[in-house]
């Protein structure tokens, strides 16, 4: 992952009751989806929900459920749901550096 990890993508996930909040770097998720050939679809899905509070963003938190977001998922198993929000501006910055061919997947780059 090396160089791709140097530009972080801020993300946060919290339980519905907001008792647990986790902030994490989502760039490994975007790198993995790029390597898997799924980045275009991921970006379109995230753009469709404005990078948060819907299933496409939740998938990002789930990707980290064994490490960064583990405490949230342990809590959630007993106490209900969660939401995740991804930093759109950080995603744009990451794309500009590492995957500019996917910039067109994000419709409103000015409203970040």
C-alpha positions as CSV (number, residue, x, y, z in Angstrom):
1,X,0.0,0.0,0.0
2,X,2.9,2.3,0.7
3,X,2.4,5.6,-1.1
4,X,-1.4,5.3,-1.3
5,X,-1.6,5.3,2.5
6,X,0.1,8.7,2.7
7,X,-3.2,10.5,1.9
8,X,-5.7,9.7,4.5
9,X,-9.4,9.7,4.1
10,X,-11.2,10.8,7.2
11,X,-14.2,8.7,8.3
12,X,-16.3,8.4,11.4
13,X,-18.8,5.8,12.5
14,X,-21.1,6.1,15.5
15,X,-23.8,4.0,17.1
16,X,-27.4,5.3,16.6
17,X,-27.5,6.4,20.2
18,X,-24.1,8.1,19.8
19,X,-22.7,6.3,22.8
20,X,-19.8,5.0,20.7
21,X,-17.9,7.0,18.0
22,X,-14.9,5.8,16.1
23,X,-12.8,8.0,13.8
24,X,-10.5,6.2,11.3
25,X,-8.6,6.5,8.1
26,X,-10.6,4.9,5.3
27,X,-7.9,5.0,2.6
28,X,-7.1,1.3,2.9
29,X,-10.7,0.6,1.9
30,X,-10.4,2.7,-1.2
31,X,-7.1,1.1,-2.1
32,X,-8.6,-2.4,-1.7
33,X,-11.6,-1.5,-3.9
34,X,-9.3,0.0,-6.5
35,X,-7.2,-3.2,-6.5
36,X,-10.4,-5.3,-6.8
37,X,-11.7,-3.3,-9.7
38,X,-14.7,-2.0,-7.7
39,X,-13.7,1.6,-7.2
40,X,-16.0,3.1,-9.8
41,X,-19.0,1.4,-8.4
42,X,-18.0,2.3,-4.8
43,X,-17.6,5.9,-5.7
44,X,-20.9,6.1,-7.5
45,X,-22.7,4.5,-4.6
46,X,-21.1,6.8,-2.0
47,X,-21.8,9.8,-4.2
48,X,-25.4,8.7,-4.4
49,X,-25.7,8.9,-0.6
50,X,-23.5,12.0,-0.2
51,X,-20.8,9.9,1.4
52,X,-22.8,9.0,4.6
53,X,-25.7,7.7,6.6
54,X,-26.6,5.0,4.1
55,X,-25.5,1.4,3.2
56,X,-22.6,2.4,0.8
57,X,-20.9,4.3,3.7
58,X,-21.7,1.6,6.2
59,X,-19.8,-0.8,4.0
60,X,-16.6,1.2,4.7
61,X,-17.0,0.9,8.4
62,X,-17.8,-2.9,8.0
63,X,-14.5,-3.3,6.1
64,X,-12.7,-2.2,9.3
65,X,-14.8,-4.3,11.7
66,X,-11.9,-6.5,12.8
67,X,-9.7,-3.5,13.7
68,X,-10.5,0.2,13.7
69,X,-14.3,-0.1,14.1
70,X,-14.3,-3.3,16.1
71,X,-15.5,-1.5,19.3
72,X,-18.4,0.0,17.5
73,X,-19.6,-3.4,16.1
74,X,-19.2,-5.1,19.5
75,X,-21.4,-2.3,21.0
76,X,-23.8,-2.4,18.1
77,X,-24.4,-6.2,18.5
78,X,-26.1,-5.4,21.8
79,X,-27.4,-1.9,21.3
80,X,-28.6,-1.4,17.8
81,X,-27.5,0.2,14.6
82,X,-24.9,2.7,13.4
83,X,-24.1,5.3,10.8
84,X,-20.9,6.1,8.9
85,X,-19.7,9.2,7.2
86,X,-16.8,9.5,4.8
87,X,-14.9,12.8,4.2
88,X,-15.9,13.6,0.6
89,X,-13.1,16.3,0.3
90,X,-10.5,13.7,1.4
91,X,-11.8,11.2,-1.1
92,X,-11.5,13.8,-3.9
93,X,-7.9,14.6,-2.7
94,X,-7.1,10.9,-2.7
95,X,-8.6,10.4,-6.2
96,X,-6.7,13.4,-7.6
97,X,-3.4,11.8,-6.5
98,X,-4.0,8.2,-7.2
99,X,-7.0,7.6,-9.4
100,X,-7.9,10.8,-11.4
101,X,-9.7,8.7,-14.0
102,X,-12.5,8.2,-11.5
103,X,-13.0,11.9,-10.7
104,X,-16.1,11.9,-12.9
105,X,-17.8,9.5,-10.5
106,X,-18.3,12.3,-8.0
107,X,-20.9,14.7,-9.4
108,X,-20.7,17.8,-7.1
109,X,-17.0,18.4,-6.4
110,X,-17.7,22.0,-5.4
111,X,-20.0,21.2,-2.5
112,X,-17.7,19.5,-0.1
